[in-house]
């Protein structure tokens, strides 16, 4: 039975792009708990600017110059995870 393909973004549990592809700077340590956090590089909000895209799994893109490129990185990241899951090698 052929199932219709979903329209729009395809969700993958545990892999969500933070702030819709906003630019984040390098991780810093939180002095209160020693936890790592990512700081947004664009103080005005939005997805513009130079920085990394950050996935909820902890993966980060290389430094990219637009939200569109960070969203593309995330699509490719999720596709790689799906391939690994299908092959039984990770995810």
C-alpha positions, 0 to 999 in steps of 0.5 A: 500500500502506497502511503501519501508523502507528507507536505512540509517539514518532516519531523524526526524525534530528538532532532529539532532545529533550535529557533528555526535556524537562528545563528548561534555562537560557540558553546559556553559553560554556564557558571551555575551548573557547568552546563554547555549552552549556545548563545544566539549571535543576532541580538535582534532575533530572527534567523539572519547572521553568521553562526551555527545551526544547533540541533536538539540532539547536540549536533551543530552545523559549521559556521554558515551565513544564513538561516536558509543554509542552516535549515538545509544543513539540518535537512541533510543532518536528519537524512543522515540519521534516517540512513543510519537508522535504516542501516541499523548503525545509529541514530 
